[in-house]
Amino acid sequence: VSELSYSILGDHSEPEVVMGESSWVWQRSNVSIGGTTYAHGVTVNSNSSVTIQLNRQCTRYEAMVGIDDLTMGIGSARFSVFNGDGTRLWQSPVMNGHDPAMPVSVGISGQESIRLVVEPGHPGNFTALADWANSRISCR
């Protein structure tokens, strides 16, 4: 996901981040969660939604999620993966800064799009940077 094109610039033949339906996304390398560094990922605010148009037959979404170590242990968030119809396919418990990353593995066969959502772990807590590390989509 850290290497996906955006819908405005993409050719619609592979998964793409949908610009008009997505929050701020920082595509980056060397993402760190709970003291462990991951080769790549995307970082978002703790109140975000990123829509990915799949544009082909895809079978699985996988990632490691958690609070980015750049926040120095401050903040908390809950991660969710939704299908294009708004049905929640997966949800994490509330994750806090310094917690180890949690694996995500969600079947997405038959879906046209997925939405990666991060919500503040506690009311008024919007300070955390949240990571979808080693985030990848398996397609045919």
C-alpha beads as a LAMMPS data file, in Angstrom:
LAMMPS data file: protein, C-alpha beads

140 atoms
139 bonds

1 atom types
1 bond types

-500.0 500.0 xlo xhi
-500.0 500.0 ylo yhi
-500.0 500.0 zlo zhi

Masses

1 110.0

Atoms # bond

1 1 1 0.000 0.000 0.000
2 1 1 2.958 2.323 0.567
3 1 1 3.654 2.111 -3.174
4 1 1 0.104 2.485 -4.514
5 1 1 -0.749 5.162 -7.037
6 1 1 -3.497 7.668 -6.331
7 1 1 -6.735 7.479 -8.338
8 1 1 -6.016 10.780 -10.111
9 1 1 -2.646 9.575 -11.433
10 1 1 -3.255 5.828 -11.707
11 1 1 -4.335 3.800 -14.707
12 1 1 -7.106 1.927 -12.844
13 1 1 -5.569 -1.502 -13.593
14 1 1 -4.224 -2.113 -10.070
15 1 1 -5.249 -1.098 -6.540
16 1 1 -5.197 2.692 -6.043
17 1 1 -5.813 5.087 -3.158
18 1 1 -9.006 7.062 -3.903
19 1 1 -8.060 10.713 -3.400
20 1 1 -11.495 12.253 -2.814
21 1 1 -12.438 9.599 -0.247
22 1 1 -9.206 9.403 1.748
23 1 1 -7.564 11.307 4.572
24 1 1 -3.936 12.419 4.625
25 1 1 -1.603 9.454 3.909
26 1 1 2.182 9.395 4.395
27 1 1 3.669 6.586 2.284
28 1 1 7.049 5.790 3.836
29 1 1 9.792 3.300 4.553
30 1 1 11.222 2.236 7.923
31 1 1 7.987 2.474 9.892
32 1 1 8.493 1.763 13.607
33 1 1 5.851 0.363 15.999
34 1 1 6.611 -0.770 19.553
35 1 1 10.351 -0.636 18.893
36 1 1 10.166 -2.872 15.800
37 1 1 10.996 -1.401 12.383
38 1 1 9.093 -2.488 9.283
39 1 1 10.401 -1.999 5.741
40 1 1 7.432 0.048 4.522
41 1 1 3.953 1.232 5.376
42 1 1 1.574 4.136 5.520
43 1 1 1.152 6.544 8.398
44 1 1 -2.143 8.333 9.031
45 1 1 -3.700 10.484 11.744
46 1 1 -5.562 8.758 14.564
47 1 1 -8.855 9.865 12.999
48 1 1 -8.593 8.781 9.379
49 1 1 -10.093 6.810 6.532
50 1 1 -8.269 5.587 3.414
51 1 1 -10.277 4.080 0.554
52 1 1 -8.520 1.723 -1.837
53 1 1 -10.176 0.869 -5.149
54 1 1 -8.997 -2.658 -5.956
55 1 1 -9.553 -2.521 -9.759
56 1 1 -8.950 -6.282 -10.087
57 1 1 -9.625 -9.572 -8.316
58 1 1 -7.879 -9.391 -4.958
59 1 1 -7.987 -12.014 -2.235
60 1 1 -6.327 -10.714 0.929
61 1 1 -5.267 -7.566 2.781
62 1 1 -2.452 -7.932 5.320
63 1 1 -0.591 -5.489 7.563
64 1 1 0.921 -4.892 10.976
65 1 1 -0.875 -2.036 12.766
66 1 1 -0.050 0.165 15.717
67 1 1 0.908 3.586 17.026
68 1 1 4.013 4.987 15.328
69 1 1 7.061 5.360 17.563
70 1 1 7.363 8.995 16.375
71 1 1 4.594 9.768 18.902
72 1 1 6.960 8.696 21.742
73 1 1 4.301 6.571 23.432
74 1 1 1.581 9.217 23.371
75 1 1 -1.847 8.433 21.993
76 1 1 -4.079 5.479 21.278
77 1 1 -6.213 4.274 18.392
78 1 1 -8.432 1.479 17.102
79 1 1 -7.917 0.102 13.580
80 1 1 -10.607 -1.330 11.280
81 1 1 -10.899 -2.691 7.754
82 1 1 -14.251 -2.221 5.973
83 1 1 -15.474 -3.463 2.610
84 1 1 -16.945 -1.078 0.048
85 1 1 -20.469 -1.635 1.372
86 1 1 -19.466 -0.402 4.833
87 1 1 -19.346 -3.806 6.530
88 1 1 -16.530 -4.093 9.067
89 1 1 -14.293 -7.025 8.155
90 1 1 -11.775 -6.648 11.011
91 1 1 -11.210 -4.497 14.113
92 1 1 -8.345 -4.209 16.587
93 1 1 -8.657 -3.523 20.288
94 1 1 -7.568 -0.039 21.417
95 1 1 -3.830 0.162 20.845
96 1 1 -1.560 2.483 22.819
97 1 1 1.844 3.985 22.154
98 1 1 4.680 1.483 22.792
99 1 1 2.301 -1.505 22.255
100 1 1 3.708 -4.079 19.821
101 1 1 2.180 -4.167 16.354
102 1 1 -0.863 -6.353 15.767
103 1 1 -1.211 -8.475 12.610
104 1 1 -4.136 -7.973 10.224
105 1 1 -5.121 -10.637 7.696
106 1 1 -8.486 -10.138 6.022
107 1 1 -10.066 -11.994 3.106
108 1 1 -11.279 -9.502 0.500
109 1 1 -12.358 -11.793 -2.360
110 1 1 -15.254 -10.343 -4.326
111 1 1 -14.710 -6.787 -3.047
112 1 1 -14.387 -3.761 -5.338
113 1 1 -12.831 -1.585 -2.635
114 1 1 -11.705 -1.612 0.977
115 1 1 -11.475 1.184 3.530
116 1 1 -8.755 1.381 6.202
117 1 1 -10.078 3.312 9.198
118 1 1 -8.347 4.551 12.335
119 1 1 -10.381 6.025 15.199
120 1 1 -9.077 7.661 18.381
121 1 1 -8.752 5.133 21.192
122 1 1 -10.254 7.530 23.718
123 1 1 -12.555 10.565 23.283
124 1 1 -10.600 13.681 22.358
125 1 1 -7.387 11.728 21.700
126 1 1 -6.327 12.879 18.212
127 1 1 -2.564 13.113 18.816
128 1 1 -1.380 9.700 17.643
129 1 1 0.194 8.830 14.324
130 1 1 -1.133 5.417 13.306
131 1 1 0.678 2.938 11.042
132 1 1 -0.425 0.272 8.592
133 1 1 3.061 -1.306 8.345
134 1 1 4.095 -3.899 5.723
135 1 1 0.635 -3.258 4.324
136 1 1 -0.066 -5.319 1.221
137 1 1 -2.903 -6.474 -0.996
138 1 1 -2.735 -9.874 -2.705
139 1 1 -4.327 -9.869 -6.167
140 1 1 -4.564 -12.243 -9.094

Bonds

1 1 1 2
2 1 2 3
3 1 3 4
4 1 4 5
5 1 5 6
6 1 6 7
7 1 7 8
8 1 8 9
9 1 9 10
10 1 10 11
11 1 11 12
12 1 12 13
13 1 13 14
14 1 14 15
15 1 15 16
16 1 16 17
17 1 17 18
18 1 18 19
19 1 19 20
20 1 20 21
21 1 21 22
22 1 22 23
23 1 23 24
24 1 24 25
25 1 25 26
26 1 26 27
27 1 27 28
28 1 28 29
29 1 29 30
30 1 30 31
31 1 31 32
32 1 32 33
33 1 33 34
34 1 34 35
35 1 35 36
36 1 36 37
37 1 37 38
38 1 38 39
39 1 39 40
40 1 40 41
41 1 41 42
42 1 42 43
43 1 43 44
44 1 44 45
45 1 45 46
46 1 46 47
47 1 47 48
48 1 48 49
49 1 49 50
50 1 50 51
51 1 51 52
52 1 52 53
53 1 53 54
54 1 54 55
55 1 55 56
56 1 56 57
57 1 57 58
58 1 58 59
59 1 59 60
60 1 60 61
61 1 61 62
62 1 62 63
63 1 63 64
64 1 64 65
65 1 65 66
66 1 66 67
67 1 67 68
68 1 68 69
69 1 69 70
70 1 70 71
71 1 71 72
72 1 72 73
73 1 73 74
74 1 74 75
75 1 75 76
76 1 76 77
77 1 77 78
78 1 78 79
79 1 79 80
80 1 80 81
81 1 81 82
82 1 82 83
83 1 83 84
84 1 84 85
85 1 85 86
86 1 86 87
87 1 87 88
88 1 88 89
89 1 89 90
90 1 90 91
91 1 91 92
92 1 92 93
93 1 93 94
94 1 94 95
95 1 95 96
96 1 96 97
97 1 97 98
98 1 98 99
99 1 99 100
100 1 100 101
101 1 101 102
102 1 102 103
103 1 103 104
104 1 104 105
105 1 105 106
106 1 106 107
107 1 107 108
108 1 108 109
109 1 109 110
110 1 110 111
111 1 111 112
112 1 112 113
113 1 113 114
114 1 114 115
115 1 115 116
116 1 116 117
117 1 117 118
118 1 118 119
119 1 119 120
120 1 120 121
121 1 121 122
122 1 122 123
123 1 123 124
124 1 124 125
125 1 125 126
126 1 126 127
127 1 127 128
128 1 128 129
129 1 129 130
130 1 130 131
131 1 131 132
132 1 132 133
133 1 133 134
134 1 134 135
135 1 135 136
136 1 136 137
137 1 137 138
138 1 138 139
139 1 139 140
